[in-house]
């Protein structure tokens, strides 16, 4: 070890050490002992370790700055399979730029063991240890820019450690990435964790009130896992290509944690609550639980996992305005429609496993892009809709290949494809690689057309139709609350196009009932007429607004008599909506949902009809599979039975 008085000579021999190194810096060379340098140092001194292999176990119990000179590679501290290479035991210790390896396998053995408070570890590499870095009863420490690879347990473990920050670390091929045990109020942010055998990020044993933000988690068994941990804020994370996107398991704190059954079946979040009857407990279904007893998960991205999320508790899956993006719930066929294109799905997303719901799931940034697009070799055409009225403006988004001058025109669909002169187009406009939007005028004649992009040859095309919107209804005379068949054509094709029932003298903003067309330009549907006799019509509007497209003939509704109750659809999935139509109700009537063999007193759900003699109620199907029916009663006091519906099967 070089003494302080010999530093000038050493500086002349070591060009990689700054000439500003003063008498408070101790330089350690290969073959020398780092521990001896630590023992001889005083608080505030700097220990500069040169590249090489140091087979020893060092303990830092003073407020020192320890740096590794990485010019020729990390200086390596190797414990040779016993104990911990580096232990920080004290306050205000800073260490950076070294590699630790070869720890033992005892419970607190790690590449680096950090205790005490306000210590920092930066830009270090840990591999071949039990734990890469272990924070044990540590507080206020910073772990930053660490690479933890191929450790036999967690890359970074926080055990009974609070108010620490773990940020901008890279953890690869560890059993777990970052693991918290009984550790509160930590910040885990900006880390990239991949190829973990189990969880990338694991919080367990009452690891509460932590901030988990902006981490990238990929190719792990689970992206994020919470067990008996509450009050955590989980936001801005990307979990992709994991077996499980995020898993939350919520036991009573006195119970043991056991592996989830059928783990291969699930790929997301699971929260389990099993209260011990001998102790005071709370019900996770209580909607008034404080933020300390529930976790908040929002603005995260769960994509291409085997399953995004499972939750058998009652956590918060949005912050009141925005939820999360799930790749298994971001298409219309999966239940996510964004009719007003605000980036939020119009319907909530139920999280599998329990009672939790994401009220504001995130839809794709361009929800129309995948529906009306044509592209090839840099040429691109895109429309929000594909049906236009004669002479209507067509707003087109496009991209032209580099160094190409193109023209875009509207052709009859039966016009042969190929190289055509622009004068043969019904209308056209020129564009180049800086053009992103273009306005064309729809033909004046009803028919099928194509928008085509040409250079010398045709590059790409997109079909459109020109139609006059029409809506018809049959029959035109029904009794109250009875169905009518509505046929329509010429709808633009927006997700938000809709039809509504109106009193004939009502304004367009006063629908009695409405139904979305969900992007269909033509088709048929069933509407149930109002309970009040009168004269009505059906009107069609565009894009979730009040631009009137068409009005049907009038429908006369007459009084109804008799008792009926119909439930639809007759086969549903657990939790799916069931519509129950009823006739002949009394002012205080109620409708109950039952297992088909159950007595009237054992209802699953009961709703009042609200006063009208007929109408429609909405129920959620039970989560238990089986056969159910719906029963109409005079009131909810004596429950005189009036009628029962058809059987609905939950499959």
BELKAMO-V266237 format. One record per helix or strand of 3 or more residues. SS is the DSSP state (alpha for helix, beta for strand). FROM is the first residue (numbers start at 1). TO is the last residue. Records with the same first field share a line. If there is no record, write none. Layout:
SS=FROM-TO ; FROM-TO
//
This chain:
alpha=4-13 ; 34-40 ; 332-334 ; 422-424
beta=25-28 ; 46-49 ; 53-55 ; 58-60 ; 65-68 ; 75-78 ; 86-88 ; 94-96 ; 98-101 ; 110-117 ; 120-122 ; 125-127 ; 131-139 ; 142-144 ; 147-149 ; 154-159 ; 165-167 ; 170-172 ; 176-181 ; 187-189 ; 192-194 ; 199-204 ; 211-213 ; 216-218 ; 222-227 ; 233-235 ; 238-240 ; 244-249 ; 296-298 ; 301-303 ; 307-311 ; 373-376 ; 379-382 ; 393-399 ; 406-412 ; 427-431 ; 437-441 ; 447-454 ; 458-466 ; 470-474 ; 477-479 ; 483-489 ; 498-503 ; 513-516 ; 523-528 ; 534-542 ; 547-551 ; 555-558 ; 564-568 ; 577-583 ; 590-595 ; 605-608 ; 614-620 ; 626-633 ; 641-644 ; 648-650
//
